[in-house]
Amino acid sequence: MIETKKPSYIGHRQRIKEKYEKSGIDGWLDYEVLELALSYAIPRKDTKPIAKELLSRFKTINGILDADKRELQSIKEISEHTALFLKLFKDVAILYAENGIHNRNLLSSPVAVYDYLTVSLKGGVDEEFKMLFLDSRNQLIAVETFKVGTVNRSVVYPRKVVERALYNHAVGVIIAHNHPAGTLKPSQDDRGVTTAIKEALKTVDIALLDHIIIGNNDYYSFRNNEDI
């Protein structure tokens, strides 16, 4: 009986799994992390060259996770199944960060808020607008998101923010949006939206606590800059 030789990548795959189990990913190169992750979505291929091709195309793991499904599938070895698996990675990271801001006073835990907003808003092609609804202890009640293309008063209706705040029985609201181009400087529309929403919420005794802009590598807080 002829013994079938196992593909060489099977032994390598087992070794990187054992390496991860022993010491985590500290000191790993990006392609090694991606190679291990892909091994769970692509069971019968060597995932190292696929990981390297993804990084060559999208430059970083962040770039890969921010890419849309169609862009990912432009890589020959990335099927719809694998593209969805990669998209799930980012969504799990967002959920993890969101869970981290529950049951905390968000005004005294600003880093957790900024971390969550950075994970959930960074890398988007379109502007997204988020509303964080808080109770009397400044703890999170709910988060709502909608894509607006461009943040301005004709799209982000102050009345809509008020309606959702009342629906969620909020006492305070933090609003946030991303600048896909990366700049952090608030535009005139950003300032106009902030003022309009603040005044609209004031009519129902709800406070606008902050407006946060997320750029490529940092954030701008209206509260921290005394613009609110």
N, C-alpha and C positions, 0 to 999 in steps of 0.2 A: 504493500500500500504506500503510495507516494504521499509524503507529509507536505501539506501546504504551508509555505512560508508566510508568516504574518508580516503585514506592511510595517516598515521601520517606524512610522509615525505613532503606531500604537504604544510601543515602549516609551517613546518620548512623551506622549500625552500622559501616560501614567506617572512618569517622573515629575512633570510639572504640577500635576495634581497633588502628589506627595509633598513637593516643595512648598506649595501653597498651604497645605494642611499643617505643615511643620512650622512655618514662619510667616505666613501671610504674604503680602505683596511689597513689603518694605524693600526698597532697593531694586525693584523690578523695572525693566524698561517698558515703555508703553506697549510695544508690540507683544511682549510676553503676557501682559495682563489681558490684552485683547485676544491673543491666541488661546488662552485658557477659556475665556468666556465663549468664544466661538466654538470651542470643542463640544459644548453642550447643545449647540444648535445645528452643527454640521458634524454628524457622528462618524462619517466614513471617509474623511479627507484630511490631509495635512493642513492645519489651519494657520501655520506660521506664514506662508507666503500670502495668504488671504489677508491676514492682519497687517502685514507690511504694505500690501497694495492699498488697503483702506487708509492707512496713515499717510501714504504717499499722496493720495488724492485729497484727503480732508485735513491733513497736517497734524491734528491732535485728536485725542479721544473725545474731547469736547466737541470738536468739529464733526466727528462721526455721529455722536449722539444728537447733535443739533440738525443734522441733515435730514431731509424728508425721505420718505420711503422710496420714491422714484429715483432720487439721486443715489441712494444706497444700492438699488437694484441695477444701476448702470455698471457696477462692478460685476464682472462675469460670474463669479462664484457666489454672489449674494442673491439668494432666492427671496421670494416674498416672505416665506417663513422666517428666514434669518433676519431680514430687514425689520420685521415686526418684533423679533426678539431683541434687536438692538434698540428699537424705540421704547420697548418695555423697560429697558435699563434706566433711561432718563426718567420715565414716569414713576418708577419705584423710588428713585432718588428724590424726586419732588415730594412724593408721599411721605418719605422718611423725614424730610425737612419740615413739611407741614405738621406732622405729628409732634415734632420737636417744639412747636410754638403753642401747643395746646396746654391748658392749665398753668399758664405763666402770665405774669404781669408784663405785657408786651412793651410798655413804656419804660420799664426797668430792665428789659431784656432785649435791647435794640439789636445786638449782634445776631441773635437767633432769627429775628425778623428779616434782617438784611440777608442773612444766609439763605433763608427760604426764598425770598424774592429773587435773589441772584440765580439760584438753581432753576426756579420756575419761569423766569422772564428772560434770562440771558440767552442769546443765540437766535431769538426769533426773527423771522424775516419781516413780519408785520408788527406794528405796535399792538400790544395787548394792555388792557386796563383791568386792574385788580381792585377789589374792594374787600377789606378785612373789617368785619363787624365785631365790636367789642362790647362786653358787658360793663357793669359798674365797677368791677375790679380790674378792668383793662385786660380781661382774659378773652381769648378768641371764641366767638360764637360760630362764625361761618366765614368762608372765603368764596367769593364769586368772581368769575372772570369773563370778559368778552373781548373779542378782537375788534379793533376799531379802525385799523389802517393808519389813521392820523388822529392824535388826541386834540380835539377842539370842542368848543361849546356846542357846535351843531351836531356832534356825534355823541359825546359824553353828556347826555342830558342830566342836569342837576336833579330834575324831578325824578328820574329813574333811580339815582343814588338814594334819594330820600325815600322812595317807595320801598327799595330793598332794605334800607336801614330799619324802617318801621316794621316791615315783614319779619325781620330777624330780631326785633325787640332790642336793637342796639342802643347803647348810650354814647358810644364813640365810634368813629370810623377812621381807618387809615386807608388812603388810596395810593396806588402805585401804578407806574407803567414803565415800559422799556423804551429806550432809544436805539433802534437797530443799527444806526450809523455809529453808535458808540459814544457820542458827545454827551456830557453830563449837564451842560449849561441849560437851564430852563428857558424854553422859548416864550414868546408873548402869549401864545395859545396855552402853554402849560400854566402860566401865571393867571391867565383869564379863567381857565377851568377851575383852578384852585379857589380863587375868590368866589366864583359863582356857586360852587358846591358848598363852600364854607357858609355863605350867606343863606343858601337854601336849607341846609341842615339846621342852622340857627333858628329858623322859624318853627321847628318842631323840637327844640331843646336837645339837639344832638350835636356833639362836638366833632369837628374835623380835627383829628389829632396830628396828622402828618400827611404829606404827599411825598412819595419817594420815587426818584427816577433811577432806573438801573441802566448803566452803560456797559461797555465791554469788560472793564476790570474794576469798576468802582460804583458808588452810588451817590446821589445827591438827596439830602433830606431837607425839606422846607423847614421842618421843626428845628433841626440843628443849626440852620442858617438864619433862624429867626425871621423867616419869610411867611409865617403863617400865624 
